[in-house]
Amino acid sequence: MPASTTLEIVDSLREIAPDAWDRLTGRHPLLSHAFLHAMHESGAACEESGWAPRYLLLRDGGTLRGAMPLYAKFHSYGEYVFDWAWADAWQRAGREYYPKLLSAIPFTPVTGGRLLAADAADRQLLIRGALQFAAESGIATVHCLFPTEGEARELEAAGCMLRQTVQFHWTNEGFATFDDFLALMNHEKRKKLKQERRKVREAGIEFIWKVGAEITDADWRFFVRCYDDTYRRHHSTPYLPLDFFLRIGRTMPDNLVLMLGMRGGDPVCAAFNVFGDEALYGRYWGTTEYVPGLHFEACYYQAIEFCIARGIGRFEGGAQGEHKLARGLMPVTTWSAHWVADPDFDRAVRKFVDHETRRMARYVSELEEHAPFREEERVELGIAGPA
């Protein structure tokens, strides 16, 4: 490594110029300086919440040439790639699993760059730097969640094992209207989807989209009320405070949209999404009352209509949820990479991952067999199996 090239660990993005950081991310909104810094400054992802930032920076003189978002994690909440069984096995053996070193976007299961450097040699420097930092800190495992497949392969070449998970994404095939999308579906699924949308209209609910500066503080407060209630009804604790949403509302407004379900001028529900040039990312939703079909309308159909209206090519519906398949979101493989310092534990985990990978391949094939599209469209889209 040339003398002018240095690697360093920092615990905040405060001293990094937003534009210098964002140039490394390809302008991915969920990797942006604004989004990540709001996570830290709002207290959602910080030392006290078990997400201690340990960002790895690659500098050439005074120029930021590469970076890797890293956290020392003291638990496994908010990750969407589950290693609880690994942690339990390691701790039953009398060893300390936490803290672990994690490269991820907190609470956000979205694929994107984790080795933020344009040059392959620089990405290798980041990988080696992360593993060296773990070894020097006595950290037993390193995890990289939702990297691109190319990055996953680079991590594999450096000694990491790869896991696969499944998400559900919708692809815009150049549709002019929502009805154009519906025309791809078989009769049964198309009929059911129309019925769901009709029930929402019959309940007197109409949707408006608020983008960027159109979203007021009152809108954010209403959304957070719904978001908090959704988590608590599922006996869980919400990760993100109102301050986080107010911060990104000020610092990255052009990437934010709220879908508000209204009745008689009053909001009934809200769905929050982040978007960029290539994709809309479904994040959170909530409602003040139960209405049949409202969840699907707010979280999926409004998102699809927004993509069609804006010419956005992909809607990522988030982790888990086979019910998304019937709404036209298809299974997509996502990646994670894992490094284990102890050779015996590494062998045991690799055996588990090998079995898991085979199960995952069968699962994706089974999902594709239940795709909701007409037979001729299945052929066109390259989906095998019966409709």
ABEGO torsion letter per residue (X at the ends): XBAABBBBBBABAAABBAAAAAAAAGGBAAABAAAAAAAAAAGABBAAAGBBBBBBBBBBEABBABBBBBBBBABABGAGBBAAAAAAAAAAAGBBAOBBBBBBBBGBBBBBBABBBABAAAAAAAAAAAAAAAAAAGBABBBBBGBBAAAAAAAAAAGBBBBBBBBBBBBBAGBABAAAAAAABBAAAAAAAAAAAAAAAAAGBBBBBBBEAABBAAAAAAAAAAAAAAAAAAGBBBABBAAAAAAAAAAAAAABBBBBBBBGGBBABBBBBBBBAABBBBABBBBABBBBGAAAAAAAAAAAAAAAAAGBABBBAEBEGAAAAAAGBBBBBBBBBBBBABAAAAAAAAAAAAAAAAAAAAAAAAAAAABABBAAAAAAAGBBEBX
